Amino acid sequence: MVRPDLAKWGQSLSDLRNLSVEAEHGRSRERFLALFIIASGQTTACSWAREVGRTKETVLKWVHDYNRLGTALTGMAPTTSPQAAA
């Protein structure tokens, strides 16, 4: 079971919870909420994905990105569709 590695980044569940409320962008808040819920053991990444209408690959990527990059993942730019960019 894939879980966020809080110890690697010296963070606590409270830190993730705070980031899920205080992050500037909605997408960052969504990612941090998912990380908080998964790290706290309330659900798995796959179950959370189903619950919020995301693919399991997307939510698993958030966990892997956090484990690799820590909170640097918040620097991810919002995505736009090719149609919106044209």
Secondary structure, DSSP 8 states (H G I E B T S, - for coil): -----TGGGT--HHHHHHHHHH-SSHHHHHHHHHHHHHHTTSS-HHHHHHHHT--HHHHHHHHHHHHHHGGGGGG------HHHH-
